[in-house]
């Protein structure tokens, strides 16, 4: 097996170090969040799930509870200081129909880390103007009592 060249080893180390703050910044969002979005005269409940895997990677999905559209995948989630950006480019299935959905949630995380306030801008399909969404972190539910 060939040995890695010193230049390759240095580049690999730098790449790993460069990604570490990104993963670390995203972990502050790990948890369950709830919010709502107003579209026209309707308000819909939105849940946001941010999960950290064993390998340290962070994944994220949204659920539109009232429309029954679950598991909307976040393509990229970035955190820069208090700025949070979630980009969606997914195929969803409302009422059994395939519908491409794209858009960006650009927001700010408050200093306490328990509220994210921002704007959802949907680019596909273009049917609604940008809408404000505020998510609040859900408190961990107490463990169920063991059966007796």
N, C-alpha and C positions, 0 to 999 in steps of 0.2 A: 504494500500500500504506500503510495507516495506521501511524503510529508508536506504539510502546508508551508508555503513560503512565508517568511516573516511579514512581508507586505500584506498578504492575504489575511494572516492572523490579526494584524493591526486593524485592517478594514473591517473584519468581522466583529472585532471588539468594539470598534467605534459605532458600527451599525446597531449592535445590541444596546450599547449605552444610549444611543439616540432614541431608541424605541422605548426604553424603560420609563422616561417621564410621561410618555403618552399613555401607556398602560396604567401607570400609577395615577395619573390625573383622572382617567375614566373610572377607576375603582371608587372614587368618592361618590359616584352616582349609583353604585351597586345597591339594589333593593327594589322595592315595589313602590310605585308612585300612582296617584290618582288625580284626575283633573276633568275638565269639561271644555267643550268647544261649542260656540254658538254659530250655527249656520242658518241664516235667515231668521225665522222665528222659532227654530228648534234648538234645544241644548242637548248635546250628546255626551255621555260619560266616556272618558278615555282612560285606559290603564296603560302604564308604561312599566315594562319589566326590564331591568338591567341586571345581567347575570355574569358572574366571574367564574370561568372554567378552572379546572385543576391546573391547566398549563399557564394560567394568568391572563388569558385573553378575555375580553369583555364583549358580550353580545347583548343585543337589545331588540325588543319587539314592542309594538303597540297593539292594543285591542280597542276597537270601537264597540263597546258593550251594547249600546242601544241598537246598533245596526247588525250585531252578531258577526262582525268581521274581526276575527281573532288571528293573532300571530303575524301581524304586518311587520316584515323584517326591516330593520334599520341597516342600510348598506354600510354607512360609516358614522361613527360617533366620535366627535372630537371635543376635547375640553382644553381650553387655553385660559388659565386663570379662572375667572368666573364665567367666561364665555363658553356656551355649550351649543354645539351644532349637531343635529341628527339629520342625515340625508336618507330618504326613502326612495327606492326604485324597485318596486315589487309587483307581482301579479297577485291580485286579491280576487276573492270569489263571492261577492255579495249576491244573495238570492240565486246561487248556483251559476252565475255568469262570470266569465273571465273578464277582469278589468285591470288594465295597467294603472298603477298608482305611483306618481313621483312627486316629490316635494321636499321642502326643507323646514325644519323646526330650528329657528335661531333664537337663543334664549340666554338668560343670565341665572346663575346659581347664587342664591343669597348667601350671606356670610355665615349663617348658621348651618348651611348645607341641608336644609329641610324644605326648600321651595325653589322651583325653577319656573321662571316667568319669561314667556317669549311669544313669538309669532309663527304660525304655521302658514307657509306659502305653498299652495298646491300648483304644480306645473302640468300635471297630467292626471286625469282630465282637468282642463281649465274650466271649472264651473263655479268656483266661489272666490270672492276676494280674500286676501290674507285675513286670518283670524287669530285672535289672542287665545293662548292656552296657558294656564298656570297649573303646574303639578305640585302636589304636596306629598312628601314622603310618608308612606304608611308605616305606622309603628309595628314592630314585630309582635306577632300574636303570641300570647303565653302558651307554653306547652300544655297539651291536654293531660289531664290527670290519668295516671295509669289505671287500667281496669282492676277492680277488686274482686 
